[in-house]
Amino acid sequence: MNSYLDSLSIGGDPRVFNQFLAIKEELDKRFHPARPDINWQYVHELCISLFNQNGVDLQTASWFVICRQNQAGLDGLNEGLYLIHKILTQHWQTLWPIQTHTRINILSSLSQQLILGIRGTTFVYSDLPILYQIEELLKNINHHFKTLEIKHLVQFDYLENLIIAQARQLENADTLDNNFNSPELSPTINKEDKNPTKIIDIALSTSSPSSNTNESIESPKTYISSSISLEPSMKKTSRQELWRGVLIGAIISSLFFFILFYFWLSELKNNDLTDAFPYIPTINAHAGSLIEQQTANGQHITKTLNSEQIDIIQQRLDELTLLSPIWAQRYGLEIITYLNEQYEDNTELLSFTQLWKNNLKINATTDEQLNQWSKGMTELDGLSQRLDSFDGNPKSYITGSELKSIIFKARQHFNQAKPLEEELRLLEKQPTQNTVSDYEYQQIDNHFKQLLNRYALLRSE
């Protein structure tokens, strides 16, 4: 996952995206009196989707850390702090929000939430390696805060001390000492009091002419340790174990190469599928350079075109005008439908296709946005009907405060869902193009995409 986090870019203001509002709404459940359950998987998907579209900002990154801590415990906390460390140490100057006091508020709130999560966690001895990684990340983060002279404001040092205390407590635990068993003595090292020696009597009988035949000769006794008698059998056993280990190793190696070969064939098969999907041509403002690059290929480019060539170019351009405005969305939905039908047993692929479709829904115009204009018109229609009822009835009237209240409600609905026509009208009123900020262009682009995504979803139902 860290490789994915390393590939993320730094983004701008995320408040224009639906994902940002959806994350905030879901996490606000933490402060609701009824304490409803938070869908952490949904929050994680929203964060990833927002990272892919806008890039990383400090607020969304802090929500991502809280989400991963609740999803995966210490592993999730380590992953989230890795992202925080990356954006703080490498992109502090360009990170959104720009205001330092707003950044401090976000980081202070994050540290408090993480401390609550740590206090509610029970640690075991096997957690020490991940605790060491978290401790190192927090140490580097606090060093950066110290350089910026905001360490005492964000309270990350208290979080670091809490992690250090948990790690030292696990280090000093005596669980391993209480369960320690000393190894048994080797069977080749024997004590005389436990292993009696074997006695072998060797009778020496000699026939000497000068010796007495009835005289008995005391035979010497040789003492042999039992460990020596066990040595040949032990060598035999060790050889058997050696051959058994070699055989098991050969079987495991063969099985490993067989599995590797199987996945290699599967990869070749999957490559055939991915190659079947055509690439979308790159479209940018420099279409002329793209045409020159594709038509050159070492040949001389003529400066004149005959009528046949012009007709072909006209056909290509006419094909572009015939494309549906939701061609991209419909193309993606058709691919998703095909994959779901052909690979219904592949859970990983089904999870990916579901995530893609959920992202399309998240980036579509919401029901609330869709109904704002209708609600505003309903307020005005009600006012119009009420004014019509005054005709012929001189005693009927409406107060100024009532009229202001009705107009205010209608304006509120209209302002919450400004139509694209109004946004384009305001854009056209700008005296020069240089006065239009990138933020305004991004807002209009997102509005177009949201409407087209919603329209594509309606067409696909």
NORHURA-V685934 format. One record per backbone hydrogen bond with DSSP energy under -0.5 kcal/mol. NH is the residue of the N-H (numbers start at 1). CO is the residue of the C=O. E is the energy in kcal/mol with one decimal. If there is no record, write none. Layout:
# NORHURA-V685934
nh:NH co:CO e:E
nh:NH co:CO e:E
This chain:
# NORHURA-V685934
nh:5 co:1 e:-2.1
nh:6 co:2 e:-2.3
nh:7 co:3 e:-1.0
nh:7 co:4 e:-0.6
nh:8 co:5 e:-1.0
nh:11 co:56 e:-2.1
nh:12 co:54 e:-0.6
nh:16 co:13 e:-0.6
nh:17 co:14 e:-1.9
nh:21 co:17 e:-1.2
nh:22 co:18 e:-2.3
nh:23 co:19 e:-2.7
nh:24 co:20 e:-2.2
nh:25 co:21 e:-2.3
nh:26 co:22 e:-2.1
nh:27 co:23 e:-2.7
nh:28 co:24 e:-1.6
nh:29 co:26 e:-1.2
nh:30 co:27 e:-1.8
nh:31 co:28 e:-1.4
nh:32 co:29 e:-1.2
nh:35 co:32 e:-1.3
nh:40 co:38 e:-1.5
nh:43 co:39 e:-2.0
nh:44 co:40 e:-2.4
nh:45 co:41 e:-2.2
nh:46 co:42 e:-2.1
nh:47 co:43 e:-2.4
nh:48 co:44 e:-2.3
nh:49 co:45 e:-2.4
nh:50 co:46 e:-2.5
nh:51 co:47 e:-2.6
nh:52 co:48 e:-2.2
nh:53 co:49 e:-1.7
nh:54 co:50 e:-2.9
nh:55 co:50 e:-1.0
nh:55 co:51 e:-0.8
nh:56 co:9 e:-2.7
nh:58 co:96 e:-2.8
nh:61 co:57 e:-2.1
nh:62 co:58 e:-2.1
nh:63 co:59 e:-2.0
nh:64 co:60 e:-2.2
nh:65 co:61 e:-1.9
nh:66 co:62 e:-1.9
nh:67 co:63 e:-2.5
nh:68 co:64 e:-2.6
nh:69 co:65 e:-2.2
nh:70 co:66 e:-1.8
nh:71 co:67 e:-1.6
nh:72 co:68 e:-3.0
nh:73 co:69 e:-1.4
nh:75 co:72 e:-1.1
nh:76 co:72 e:-0.6
nh:77 co:73 e:-2.3
nh:78 co:74 e:-2.6
nh:79 co:75 e:-2.1
nh:80 co:76 e:-2.6
nh:81 co:77 e:-2.7
nh:82 co:78 e:-1.6
nh:83 co:79 e:-1.5
nh:84 co:80 e:-2.2
nh:85 co:81 e:-2.9
nh:86 co:82 e:-1.9
nh:87 co:83 e:-2.4
nh:88 co:84 e:-2.2
nh:89 co:85 e:-2.1
nh:90 co:86 e:-1.8
nh:91 co:87 e:-1.4
nh:95 co:91 e:-1.0
nh:103 co:99 e:-1.8
nh:104 co:100 e:-2.4
nh:105 co:101 e:-1.9
nh:106 co:102 e:-2.1
nh:107 co:103 e:-2.6
nh:108 co:104 e:-2.7
nh:109 co:105 e:-2.2
nh:110 co:106 e:-2.1
nh:111 co:107 e:-2.4
nh:112 co:108 e:-1.8
nh:113 co:109 e:-2.0
nh:114 co:110 e:-2.4
nh:115 co:111 e:-2.2
nh:116 co:112 e:-1.9
nh:117 co:113 e:-1.8
nh:118 co:114 e:-2.3
nh:119 co:115 e:-2.4
nh:120 co:116 e:-1.2
nh:121 co:118 e:-1.7
nh:123 co:121 e:-0.5
nh:127 co:124 e:-2.0
nh:128 co:125 e:-1.6
nh:131 co:127 e:-2.2
nh:132 co:128 e:-2.3
nh:133 co:129 e:-1.7
nh:134 co:130 e:-2.3
nh:135 co:131 e:-2.6
nh:136 co:132 e:-2.1
nh:137 co:133 e:-2.2
nh:138 co:134 e:-2.7
nh:139 co:135 e:-2.0
nh:140 co:136 e:-2.0
nh:141 co:137 e:-2.5
nh:142 co:138 e:-2.8
nh:143 co:139 e:-1.8
nh:144 co:140 e:-1.9
nh:145 co:141 e:-2.3
nh:146 co:142 e:-2.3
nh:147 co:143 e:-1.7
nh:148 co:144 e:-1.8
nh:149 co:145 e:-0.7
nh:149 co:146 e:-0.6
nh:150 co:145 e:-2.4
nh:151 co:145 e:-0.7
nh:153 co:150 e:-1.1
nh:154 co:150 e:-1.6
nh:155 co:151 e:-1.0
nh:159 co:155 e:-0.9
nh:160 co:156 e:-2.2
nh:161 co:157 e:-2.3
nh:162 co:158 e:-1.9
nh:163 co:159 e:-1.9
nh:164 co:160 e:-2.5
nh:165 co:161 e:-2.4
nh:166 co:162 e:-1.9
nh:167 co:163 e:-2.3
nh:168 co:164 e:-2.6
nh:169 co:165 e:-2.0
nh:170 co:166 e:-1.7
nh:171 co:167 e:-2.1
nh:172 co:168 e:-1.9
nh:173 co:170 e:-0.9
nh:178 co:174 e:-1.9
nh:179 co:175 e:-1.2
nh:180 co:177 e:-1.1
nh:189 co:186 e:-1.8
nh:190 co:188 e:-0.7
nh:194 co:191 e:-0.8
nh:195 co:191 e:-2.3
nh:196 co:194 e:-0.6
nh:198 co:224 e:-1.5
nh:200 co:222 e:-1.5
nh:201 co:199 e:-0.5
nh:202 co:220 e:-1.3
nh:203 co:201 e:-0.6
nh:205 co:203 e:-0.7
nh:206 co:204 e:-0.5
nh:208 co:206 e:-0.8
nh:211 co:208 e:-0.8
nh:215 co:212 e:-0.8
nh:218 co:216 e:-0.6
nh:222 co:200 e:-1.5
nh:224 co:198 e:-1.6
nh:224 co:222 e:-0.5
nh:228 co:225 e:-0.8
nh:229 co:225 e:-0.9
nh:230 co:226 e:-1.1
nh:231 co:227 e:-0.8
nh:231 co:228 e:-0.6
nh:232 co:228 e:-0.5
nh:234 co:230 e:-2.1
nh:235 co:231 e:-2.2
nh:236 co:232 e:-2.0
nh:237 co:233 e:-2.4
nh:238 co:234 e:-2.6
nh:239 co:235 e:-2.0
nh:240 co:236 e:-2.1
nh:241 co:237 e:-2.5
nh:242 co:238 e:-2.1
nh:243 co:239 e:-2.6
nh:244 co:240 e:-2.5
nh:245 co:241 e:-2.4
nh:246 co:242 e:-2.3
nh:247 co:243 e:-2.4
nh:248 co:244 e:-2.5
nh:249 co:245 e:-2.5
nh:250 co:246 e:-2.2
nh:251 co:247 e:-2.2
nh:252 co:248 e:-2.5
nh:253 co:249 e:-2.4
nh:254 co:250 e:-2.3
nh:255 co:251 e:-2.4
nh:256 co:252 e:-2.4
nh:257 co:253 e:-2.4
nh:258 co:254 e:-2.1
nh:259 co:255 e:-2.3
nh:260 co:256 e:-2.5
nh:261 co:257 e:-2.4
nh:262 co:258 e:-2.1
nh:263 co:259 e:-2.4
nh:264 co:260 e:-1.8
nh:265 co:261 e:-2.0
nh:266 co:262 e:-2.2
nh:267 co:263 e:-2.3
nh:268 co:264 e:-1.9
nh:269 co:265 e:-2.2
nh:270 co:266 e:-2.6
nh:271 co:267 e:-2.3
nh:272 co:268 e:-1.4
nh:273 co:269 e:-1.1
nh:274 co:270 e:-2.5
nh:275 co:271 e:-2.3
nh:276 co:272 e:-0.7
nh:276 co:273 e:-0.9
nh:277 co:273 e:-0.5
nh:277 co:274 e:-1.0
nh:278 co:276 e:-0.6
nh:284 co:282 e:-0.5
nh:287 co:285 e:-0.8
nh:290 co:286 e:-1.3
nh:291 co:287 e:-2.2
nh:292 co:288 e:-2.3
nh:293 co:289 e:-2.0
nh:294 co:290 e:-1.8
nh:295 co:291 e:-2.1
nh:296 co:292 e:-1.7
nh:297 co:293 e:-0.5
nh:299 co:296 e:-2.6
nh:302 co:300 e:-0.6
nh:310 co:306 e:-1.9
nh:311 co:307 e:-2.2
nh:312 co:308 e:-1.9
nh:313 co:309 e:-2.2
nh:314 co:310 e:-2.4
nh:315 co:311 e:-2.2
nh:316 co:312 e:-2.1
nh:317 co:313 e:-2.3
nh:318 co:314 e:-2.4
nh:319 co:315 e:-1.9
nh:320 co:316 e:-1.2
nh:321 co:317 e:-1.5
nh:322 co:318 e:-1.3
nh:323 co:319 e:-0.6
nh:323 co:320 e:-1.0
nh:327 co:324 e:-1.9
nh:330 co:326 e:-2.6
nh:331 co:327 e:-2.6
nh:332 co:328 e:-2.2
nh:333 co:329 e:-2.4
nh:334 co:330 e:-2.3
nh:335 co:331 e:-1.9
nh:336 co:332 e:-2.3
nh:337 co:333 e:-2.5
nh:338 co:334 e:-2.3
nh:339 co:335 e:-2.5
nh:340 co:336 e:-2.2
nh:341 co:337 e:-1.7
nh:342 co:338 e:-2.5
nh:343 co:339 e:-2.3
nh:344 co:341 e:-0.5
nh:346 co:343 e:-1.3
nh:347 co:345 e:-1.1
nh:350 co:346 e:-2.3
nh:351 co:347 e:-2.3
nh:352 co:348 e:-1.8
nh:353 co:349 e:-2.7
nh:354 co:350 e:-2.3
nh:355 co:351 e:-2.0
nh:356 co:352 e:-2.3
nh:357 co:353 e:-2.2
nh:358 co:354 e:-2.3
nh:359 co:355 e:-2.2
nh:360 co:356 e:-1.7
nh:361 co:357 e:-2.0
nh:362 co:358 e:-2.8
nh:363 co:359 e:-2.0
nh:364 co:361 e:-1.3
nh:365 co:450 e:-1.8
nh:370 co:366 e:-2.3
nh:371 co:367 e:-1.6
nh:372 co:368 e:-0.7
nh:372 co:369 e:-0.6
nh:373 co:369 e:-0.5
nh:375 co:371 e:-2.4
nh:376 co:372 e:-2.4
nh:377 co:373 e:-2.3
nh:378 co:374 e:-2.0
nh:379 co:375 e:-1.9
nh:380 co:376 e:-1.9
nh:381 co:377 e:-2.7
nh:382 co:378 e:-2.4
nh:383 co:379 e:-2.0
nh:384 co:380 e:-2.6
nh:385 co:381 e:-2.6
nh:386 co:382 e:-2.0
nh:387 co:383 e:-2.4
nh:388 co:384 e:-2.3
nh:389 co:385 e:-1.5
nh:390 co:387 e:-1.2
nh:391 co:388 e:-1.3
nh:393 co:390 e:-2.3
nh:396 co:393 e:-1.5
nh:403 co:399 e:-2.1
nh:404 co:400 e:-2.4
nh:405 co:401 e:-2.1
nh:406 co:402 e:-2.3
nh:407 co:403 e:-2.4
nh:408 co:404 e:-2.5
nh:409 co:405 e:-2.1
nh:410 co:406 e:-2.1
nh:411 co:407 e:-2.6
nh:412 co:408 e:-2.3
nh:413 co:409 e:-2.0
nh:414 co:410 e:-2.2
nh:415 co:411 e:-2.6
nh:416 co:412 e:-1.5
nh:417 co:413 e:-0.9
nh:417 co:414 e:-0.5
nh:418 co:415 e:-0.6
nh:423 co:419 e:-1.8
nh:424 co:420 e:-2.7
nh:425 co:421 e:-2.1
nh:426 co:422 e:-2.4
nh:427 co:423 e:-1.9
nh:428 co:424 e:-2.3
nh:429 co:425 e:-1.2
nh:430 co:427 e:-1.0
nh:435 co:432 e:-1.2
nh:436 co:433 e:-1.4
nh:437 co:435 e:-0.5
nh:441 co:437 e:-1.7
nh:442 co:438 e:-2.6
nh:443 co:439 e:-2.0
nh:444 co:440 e:-2.1
nh:445 co:441 e:-2.6
nh:446 co:442 e:-2.5
nh:447 co:443 e:-2.1
nh:448 co:444 e:-2.4
nh:449 co:445 e:-2.4
nh:450 co:446 e:-2.7
nh:451 co:447 e:-2.2
nh:452 co:448 e:-2.5
nh:453 co:449 e:-2.8
nh:454 co:450 e:-2.2
nh:455 co:451 e:-2.4
nh:456 co:452 e:-2.6
nh:457 co:453 e:-2.2
nh:458 co:454 e:-2.0
nh:459 co:455 e:-2.2
nh:460 co:456 e:-1.7
nh:461 co:457 e:-0.8
nh:461 co:458 e:-0.5
